[in-house]
Amino acid sequence: MTAGPSSPAHVRVGEYDCYSLPDGFFRLDGGAMFGVAPKALWGRFYEADADNRIRLACRALLVAGKGIALLVEGGAGDVFDGNEKLMRSYAIESTNRLDSALGAIGYAPGDITHAVFSHLHWDHAGTACRRERDGRFVPRFPKARYVVQRGEWDAALSKDPLTAPSYVPEALVPVRESGQLECIDGDGRINDDIRLVVTGGHTENHMALMLESGGERLVFWGDIIPTSHHIHLPLIMAYDRFPVDTYRVKERLLADACRENAVSAFPHDCEVGFGRISFDGKRYRLAEGL
């Protein structure tokens, strides 16, 4: 199923309704998004601007069923509002739309029971909190358990000069102060159907979400496979801190996804909300239809 992020995309997985929800767009360097792959390759499906940046979407995944309304990430939200330099640097446009996207499918922030993050970079966790008029951040989802890897939380607050530009700690700390933060160590479960699996690769403690229900399966890849164009094994972002780990986990999990005909959800694809992946004997590809 393809859908531009101006509207939600929907798929039913067993007993759960799953929605790919838009928060907006931003731009990153095309070369960095595809690592060692030359522009002659990635330029076939992305048009770069004068600064060699390509347009990316911010998408959240809502998984709703069995009394759970679980939101996986969200996007940049309003973390950079008022910071014209960063707004220009990342060409941030039309962000902070998650609340209206939820409203379009009959949900409000207060309905969310769980907020899960593959990792805490600003383009994924910027919607964890909202900015009040006085500039303070408060948790966006007042009734939700916020579930993150403990190591990722520590990294986000560490102020490590190598990684600090990727995080906005002041937009995360209110979640801990509200008592809503739940840090886990390693793989975990939300319920019998929803698993959280540590992948590493993009960050040391990056994780994916796996939903299995009614004989069907869905995978939210996070930044291991940020767009459908990153399905091809060698296409790994230069932003990944542990690219060899990314390759190995993609190799393993893509084989599983093909064998089980799983639905895939991608956080940064401008066109594809949900899709299935096929293998033609040489490489993985996005299959036609859902």
N, C-alpha and C positions, 0 to 999 in steps of 0.2 A: 504494500500500500504506500503510495506517495502522497504527500500533502505538504504544501508550504507551511511554514510556522505561523502564518497569519491566523490559522484556525487549528483546533485540536484534531488529532487523528485518533481512531478508536479501533481496538481489536479485543475480541473475547478470548480469554485463555482459561479453559475449564470453568471454574466457578467465579472467575474474576473479570471485571471490566477494566481494561487498561487503556489509558489515554496518554498520548504524547502532546504535551502542552507547551506553547511558546512563551518565552520571556522577551525575546528580541534578537538583535543582530550585533555583531562586532567584527573586527578584522584583525588577523594576525599574519605575520610574514608567511608567504606560501612555501618558501624553502624550508623554514623551520617546521612547518606543519607536516612536511613529507621527508624530513631528514636527508639522507644521502641520495634520494631519488631526484633526478634532474628535472628542471622546469619543463623540458620537452615532454616529459611523461605527465606530471600533474597538471601542466597547462592545458592538456586536452579537455579537462573537465572543470577547471577553475580559471576564471579570468582575473588576473592580478591588476591592482590599480598602479598608479605611478610610483608608489612606495613599495611595490611588490607584495602588497597585502591582499589576502583573499577574504571573501565574505563568509562568515560562519554564523550559525544559529545557536541560540541557547534554548535547550529543551529540557523540560522536566518530564518524569514518568509518574503518573498516578495509577496505583494498583488498588482497586476497590472491590471488596467482597468479604464475606464471613465476618462482618462487623469491623473490618479494617479499612481505613482510608490512608494508604501509605504513599507518601510523596518522595520520589527519588530526585534530589537536587532541585534545580530551578533556573539558575542563571545568575547574571550580574546584579539584578535588582536595581537598587538605587545607591549602591555603595560609593559610586563616583559622582553623584549629583553635586554640582557646584565646583568640581575640579575640572576646569576646562582643558588643562594640559593632558590629563589622562583620557578624557572623553575624546580629544582629538587623536591622541596617540593610538588608541584602539578603535577609532572610528565608531564609537558606541552609538547605536541608533535604536530608537523604539524599544528601550528596555523597560523593566519594571511593569510588565504586562501580565505577570503570573496570576495575580488576584483576579483580573478580568477573565483570564483563560479558565480559571477554576469556576468562576461564575457562569461562564457559557455552558458548562456541563452540570450545573446545579450544585456546586460546592462552594464553600467559603473557607478562609484560612482556619476558622474555628472548628471545622469539621475534620481536619487532618489529625489522625491518631499517631502517626509515625512519620518522621522526617529523616531520611537516610541519605548519606553522602558517600559517594565512591572515594572522594578526597575533598579537601577544603579550599582549593584554589578559588579565587574571587569569581571566575566565570561559571562556577558550579555552586558555590555556597553563598553567593552574594544575596540570595533571597532568604537565607536563614533568618535574618532579622530585617525589619523595616526601619526607616529613618523617620523619627518624629519631627515636628516642626522646629523644635529647639535644637535639632541636630543629633539627639541621642538615638541610639539603636535599641530596639526592643524585639524580643522574639516574634516572628511573623505568625507562628502557629501556636497559639496560647495553650492548647491542650495536648500538644504532640510530645512524644518521646523523640529526642534528637539522637540518632544512633550513628556513631562514628568509630573508627579505629582509634584506640588510645595513642598509638604512635603517630598517627596523622594529626590528632589534636595537639600533641606535644610539638610536632614540627611546625604547625601553624602559628603557635605562640612563641616559638623559640627565638625569633629574630635572627636566624642564621642568615648571614649576608648572601649566601648562595641561593637561598630559596625565598627570602622575605618578600621580594616584589610580587610574588604569586599569591600572597595571603593578605587579608585585611582583618587583623585580630580584633579591632574595636567593633567589628560587625559580627563577631563570634562569641566574645566573652559574655555578653548578656544571656546567652543560652545556659552557660554554666551558672551564672548568678541567679537565674530563675529556678534552678533545680531541675531543669528538663533534660540535661545532658546525660546520655548513657554511653560511656566508652566501653568498647569490647576489645578483647585481645584475641586476634585470630578469627577463624571462621565462626559464624554464629547463625542463629535462626530468629525470625520474627514469629513464625508459627510453623506448623508442620509442612506448609507449602512454600514458604519463602525463606531462602537461604542467602546469607552474605558470605562471599568467598574472597579471601585475600588473594590478589593477583600480583602485587608489586608492580614493577615496571615503570609506570609513569611517575609514581612516587613510591617510596619504600613500602608504605602500608595501604596502597590503593586497593580497593575491592570492587567486585562486581556483584550484581544482584541476580539471583536465579529464582524463577517462579515455576513450580510444577503443580499442575492441577488437572484432573480429569483426563489424564493421559497426554496432556499438552504442556509445552514448555516455552518460557520466555527468558531471554537474557538481556539485561541492561549492562552494556559493556563499559560504561564510563570512558575514560580517555585511553584505554587499551585499544579500542577501535572507535575513535571519536566521530567518524563519518562512514558512510557506506563505501567510500572510496579507499578507506584504510583496511578493507578486508584482505587485500593481497598481502601475504605474510611479510615481505620485505619493506612495506610502507609503514615506517615507524617514525614518530615525531622526534625532532631534535630536542624537544622539550622534555622527553622522557629521561629521567635520571638513571635508569637502569635498562637500557634498550635491549640487551641480551635477554633479560628476564621477560620483557614485553614480547619478544619473538617467541620464546619458548611457551609462554602461557597462551599466546594466540594460537600457536600450533596445536596445543592440546585442546583448548576449549572450542576452537573452530571445528575440529574433527567431531567433538561431541555434539555441537550445535547442528551440524549437517546430518549426523547419524539419527538424531532425534527430531529433525525437521523443526527446530525451535524458531520462534519469532525472535528477531533481534530489534533492540531499541538503541538508537545512537543519540548522544547528547548534542552534537554540533552540526548535524546534517541539515542543509537548507531546504531539501526537498523530501527526504525520506523520513517519515515518522516511525514506521515499522516495516520490516522486510524479513525475508528468509534468505539463507545463504546456501549456495550449491557449490559443488566441486566438480570440475570437468575433467579431472585426471591430471591437470597441470596446475591449476590455481583456483582459489575461491572467488566466487562472484556473487553479486546480488541476483537472486532468482527473479524471474518474471512473475508478477502477481504475488498475492499473499496466501 
